[in-house]
Amino acid sequence: MANLFQWLRWVHVGAGGLALILFWIPAIARKGGRTHIRAGWFYVASMSVVVVTALAMSGLAFTIPLAVRRITRPLSTAELSDFLRAQRLSATFLAYLAGLTLAAGWQGVWAVKTKCEPKAMRTPFSLMLNVMVVLAGLTVLVLGIKYGSGPLIALSPIGPFIAAGNLRYLLRGPQSRMHWWYEHLSSMFATGIAGYTAFLVFGGARLFPSVARGQLYTIFWVLPALIGVPVIFMTVAYYQRKFNETGRASAVSSPHVQLDS
C-alpha cells in the first residue's frame, strides 16, 4: 500500500506542477482564442488528475495511515496518537482543497458549456458537491480551533465562500447577459488559488523546510487567497465595464460576445 501511495504522490506532484504552469497561459492569452481554449483544456485535464489523486491519497492517509507511511521504528503510545492525528488532519485538509478545486473547476467548465441554458448546471451532483464543500470548510474551521492551527482557521472560509457563490449562481440563475463569462472567469481563478495554496502548504514545507518551521510561514499559506480573491473581483469588474454591465443587471440574452482581453 505504501508503494501505491508513493505512486499516487508522484503522479499528483507531476500533474500539479504542470497545472500550476498551464494556469497562466489561458489567464494571459486572448480570451476565447485558440490558445486560451486549448491551454485551458490541458489545464483542466491536469487539474482533474490532481483532484483524483488528492482524494485517493487523502482517503488512504485517513483510513490506513500506518499502511501508507513507511514507519522504520516502533512508536510509543503518545507518538502513535500524535502520528495518527497529524496524518488525519493533513488528509482532511488535502481532501478539502481537492473538493473546493473540483467544485470551482466544475462550475467554471459548465458555465461555458451551458451558457445558453444555464439551468442545465443545476444538477443534484453540482448542488451536493457545493454543499459538501461548505461542510468541509466548517469541519476545517472546527479542527483548526480544536488544535490551535492558525492556517486551518484562516483557510477554512475559502471553500464556503466559493461554494456559496456557486450555489447562489445555480439557484438564482443568471443576473446579466455575460453571466457565464464572469462565472467561468472567477471559478477558474479559484482553482488556481486552491492549487497554489496546496503547493505552498504541502510542497513548500518539503522544498523549504527551514522556512516552513518559522511562524511567518503561515502567511504563505494564505498568500494565494489574499492575492487571488481581490484579483478575481478586479478582473470581473474590468469585464463588466468592458461589456457595459456595471451598476445594473443587463438583459439575459445573446451570450455570444467577442472576448478579446
N, C-alpha and C positions, 0 to 999 in steps of 0.2 A: 504493500500500500504506500510505503514511503517513496518508492520509485515512481508510482503513478502520480503522487503529489508533486514530486520534483519535475516530472514531465509537464504537468499542467502549469506549474510555475514558469518554466522556461517558455512555453507557448504564450502564456499570459504576458510575460515581460516583452517578448518579441513583438506580439501584436500591439501591446500598449505603446511601446516605443515608436512603432510605425504610425499608430494613430495620432500620437502627440505631434509628429512631424506633419502628417497629412492634414491635420486640423487647419493649419494656416493657409493651405492652398485655396480651398473654397472660400475661406474667410477673406482673402485678399483678392482673388480673381474676380473678373467681371461677373456680376450676378446673373444667372440664367444662361451663361455662355457654356461652351463645350467643356472647358477646363473646370469650371465650377461644378458642373454636373458629374463629370467623370471622377474627378478627385473626391467629390462628395460621396459618391457611392463606394469608392475604395475606403474612405474614412469610415463609413457606416459598416462595411464588411469587417474592417479591423476592430472597430469598437464592439461589434457583435461577438467576435471571438473573445475579446477582453471580458465582456459581461458573462458569457457562458463559463469560461474558465474561472472567473472570480466566484461565481455562485457555486461551482463544483468544489473549489478549494475551501471556501468558507463552510460548506456543508461537511466536508471531510474533517476539517480542523475543529469544528464544533462538536461533532458526534464521536469521532475517534482520534482525538489529538495525540494520544500516545503512539498510535499505529502509524501516523503520517510524519512524525518527527523522530529523528534518529537520536535517541537518548543513550548516551555512552556510559552512564553510571547510574546506580540505584539512587532514587530520590527519597529524601525523608518525607514524612507526612506533611510538614509545613511547605517543603519545596514542591511537592506534588500538588498541593492545594493552590499555591501561587502559580504554578505552571498551567494548570487547567483553567484557572480564572483568566490568566493573560491570553491563552490561546482562544478561549471562547469569546472574550471581549474583542480581540482582534478580528476573529471570524465574523462576529456580529457587525462590526463596523465595516468590514470589507463587503459583506452582503448588502448593507445599507447603501454604500456607494454604488455597487453594481445595480441595485434596484432603482435608484434615482437616475442613473445613467440610462438604463433601459426605458424608464418612463419618459425621460426627456427626448431620447432618440426616437422612440416610437411616435411620440407626439409630433416631432419635427418632420419625420418622413411622411406620416399620414396626413399632416396638414396640407402638404403639397399634392399628394395623391387624391385627396378628397376635396380640393379647393372649390370645385363646382357643386359638391354635395357634402357639405361639412357634417351633416347629421350622421353620415356613414361612419364617422370616427367614434360615435357614441355606442361602443360595444361593451358587453359585460366584462371582457378582458381589460380594456383600457380603463374603465371605471374602477375595477377591482385593483388593478395594478397601482393606480394613483392613491387609492385608499390605503393600500399596504405600505406605500412609501411614507404616507403621513404617520401611520402607526409605527413604522420603523424609526422615523425621526424622533418620535416621542420616547421610544424604547432607548435610543441612544442618549437622549437627554437624561432619562432616569438613571442609566448606567453611569453617565458622566458625573451626575450629582452623587450617586452612591459611592463611587470610587474616587471622587475628587479629581476628575480628569477635565481640566480646562479645555483642551482641544475638542473633546467629545461634546461638551456643553456648547462650545462656540459653533461647531459644525452641525449640530442637531437641527437647527431651524432651516437649513438649506433645502433638505428633502421636502418637508411640509410646505415650504414657500413655493418650490417648483411644482409640486403635486397639486397644491391648492389652485395655482394658476391654470394648470392643465384641466382640472375639474371645472373651474369656472368657465373655461372656453367650451368644454364638452357639454355642459349643462345649459349655459346661456345661449350658445350659438354665436355666430359671427356678429360683430358690432360695427364693422366697417367694410368697405369694398375690398381692401387689401388685407383682410384679417388673416388669411392663410400665410401671407408673407411674413407678417410680424410674428406669428406663432412659430413658423419654421425657423426664423432667424433666432428668436430668443431661446427656443428649445435646443437648437444645435450648439449655440454658445454655452448653454447649461451643461451639455455633455462634455464640453471642453473644460469647464470649471471642475466637474467631477473627476475627469481624467487627470488633470494636473494636481488636484488635491490628493488623489490616490498615489500619484508618483511621489509627491513630497512626503506623504505620511509613511508609505511603505518602502519605496525605493530610496528616498532621500536619507532615511535612517541607516541604510546599508552603504550608500555611496559616501555619505559624510557623517560617520559615526561620532566624531568628536564634536561636531556642531549639534548633532541630534541629542546629545546628552545635556546640552545647555538649556536654560529656561527660556531663552529667546526663540528656540526652535518652534515653539507654539505659534509664533507669528507666521512662520512659513506654512503651517497647516491651513490657516485661514486666508493667506495671501491671494490664492486664486479667486476666492469668493469676494474678497474686498476689492479686487480689481475688476473681476468679471461682471458682477452684478451691475455696477454703475455703467460699464461699457454696454451692456445689454440695453439699459434704459436710454442711453445716449444714442445708440445706433438705431433703435426703434424710433426715437424722436426724429432722427435725421430723415428716415424714410417716410415718416408721417408728413414732415414738411415737404419732402420731395413729391409725394403723392397728393399734397393739399388736403390732408386729413387731420390736421391739428385742430383741437378745440371743438370737434363735433364728430358724430358718427355718420360717415358717408353712406350713401345708398349701397346696399349689399348686392352688387351685380357686376357683371363683366370683369372677372378676375384676371383676364389676360392683359397684363401691362408690362411694358419694357422695364427690365430690372437693372439697367446699366448702373454700376456703382459710381 
